[in-house]
Amino acid sequence: MKGKVTLHDEQKLIDLGGGVTRRILAYDENLMSVEVSFETGAVGAVHTHPHTQCSYVLSGKFSYSVEGESVELNPGDSIVVPSGLPHGTICLEKGTLLDIFTPSRQDFRNQSLNNSSTGNKRN
């Protein structure tokens, strides 16, 4: 198969602290999908990076800000953040975001290699 298959349960779950976890899903050099789960009240601090990011709400409710302007996002909603813009989120109701990055986040891949799994792994 020329495609790259990623099995959810075989991917490391990284505890970022403060009620936030991250799991890298499928990726190549140009694209990366990441599942980020939040407890109610957890914060994705305002930050910037050179990647374009699309966040899709799988579950829960989020207040998502880009350059200081906020919008409430619910399941099925999405937002695109252009490269370099300050953005962050506050989880209003426990939930999960699917973040897509282009290009791929090498920093996430490096962090994943340096952290132990807290999720289940199939042998």
C-alpha positions as CSV (number, residue, x, y, z in Angstrom):
1,M,0.0,0.0,0.0
2,K,1.4,3.4,-0.9
3,G,-0.7,5.2,1.7
4,K,0.4,5.4,5.4
5,V,-2.0,3.7,7.8
6,T,-2.0,5.0,11.4
7,L,-3.8,2.9,14.0
8,H,-5.1,5.1,16.8
9,D,-4.3,2.8,19.7
10,E,-0.7,2.4,18.6
11,Q,0.0,6.1,18.8
12,K,1.5,7.7,21.9
13,L,-0.7,9.7,24.1
14,I,1.3,12.7,25.4
15,D,0.1,14.3,28.7
16,L,0.8,18.0,28.2
17,G,-0.4,18.8,31.7
18,G,-3.3,21.1,32.8
19,G,-5.9,18.7,31.5
20,V,-4.6,18.5,27.9
21,T,-3.4,15.4,26.0
22,R,-2.1,15.1,22.5
23,R,-1.9,12.1,20.1
24,I,-0.1,12.4,16.7
25,L,-2.1,10.6,14.1
26,A,-1.2,10.3,10.4
27,Y,1.6,12.5,9.0
28,D,4.2,12.9,6.3
29,E,6.6,15.8,5.7
30,N,3.8,18.1,4.3
31,L,0.8,17.3,6.5
32,M,0.1,16.2,10.0
33,S,-3.2,15.3,11.9
34,V,-3.2,15.6,15.7
35,E,-5.9,14.7,18.2
36,V,-5.9,17.1,21.2
37,S,-8.2,16.4,24.2
38,F,-9.1,18.9,26.8
39,E,-10.8,18.7,30.2
40,T,-13.3,21.5,31.0
41,G,-11.4,24.7,31.8
42,A,-8.1,23.5,30.2
43,V,-6.2,26.1,28.2
44,G,-4.3,25.9,25.0
45,A,-2.1,28.9,25.7
46,V,-1.8,31.6,23.1
47,H,1.2,30.8,20.8
48,T,2.5,31.2,17.3
49,H,4.2,28.8,14.8
50,P,5.1,28.9,11.1
51,H,2.6,26.2,10.2
52,T,-0.9,26.8,8.8
53,Q,-3.4,25.1,11.2
54,C,-6.9,23.9,10.8
55,S,-8.8,22.9,14.0
56,Y,-12.0,20.9,13.8
57,V,-14.1,20.3,16.9
58,L,-14.8,16.6,17.3
59,S,-16.6,17.0,20.6
60,G,-17.0,19.6,23.4
61,K,-17.1,23.4,23.3
62,F,-14.2,25.8,22.9
63,S,-13.5,29.5,23.0
64,Y,-10.9,29.9,20.3
65,S,-9.0,33.1,19.8
66,V,-6.9,34.3,16.9
67,E,-5.0,37.6,17.3
68,G,-7.1,38.4,20.4
69,E,-10.5,37.9,18.6
70,S,-12.5,35.0,20.1
71,V,-15.2,32.7,18.7
72,E,-17.1,29.9,20.3
73,L,-16.7,26.6,18.4
74,N,-19.0,23.5,18.8
75,P,-18.9,20.0,17.4
76,G,-18.6,20.2,13.6
77,D,-17.2,23.7,13.6
78,S,-13.7,24.5,12.3
79,I,-11.2,27.3,12.0
80,V,-8.1,27.9,9.9
81,V,-5.2,29.8,11.4
82,P,-2.7,31.2,9.0
83,S,1.0,30.8,9.6
84,G,2.4,33.1,12.3
85,L,-0.8,34.4,13.9
86,P,-1.2,34.2,17.7
87,H,-3.9,31.8,18.7
88,G,-5.1,29.7,21.6
89,T,-8.2,28.1,23.1
90,I,-10.1,27.6,26.4
91,C,-12.2,24.4,26.7
92,L,-15.7,25.4,27.8
93,E,-16.9,21.7,27.9
94,K,-14.7,18.7,27.9
95,G,-13.8,17.8,24.3
96,T,-11.4,17.0,21.5
97,L,-10.0,18.9,18.6
98,L,-8.6,17.5,15.4
99,D,-5.7,19.8,14.4
100,I,-4.3,19.6,10.9
101,F,-0.9,21.3,10.2
102,T,1.0,22.0,7.1
103,P,3.8,21.5,6.9
104,S,4.2,18.6,9.4
105,R,5.2,19.6,13.0
106,Q,8.7,18.2,13.4
107,D,8.7,19.6,17.0
108,F,5.7,17.4,17.8
109,R,7.3,14.3,16.3
110,N,10.5,14.9,18.3
111,Q,8.5,15.4,21.5
112,S,6.6,12.2,20.8
113,L,9.8,10.2,20.5
114,N,11.1,11.6,23.8
115,N,7.9,10.9,25.9
116,S,6.6,7.5,27.1
117,S,3.2,6.4,26.1
118,T,0.3,6.8,28.5
119,G,-2.1,5.1,26.2
120,N,-2.7,1.5,25.2
121,K,-0.4,-0.1,22.7
122,R,-1.1,-3.2,20.7
123,N,1.8,-5.6,20.4
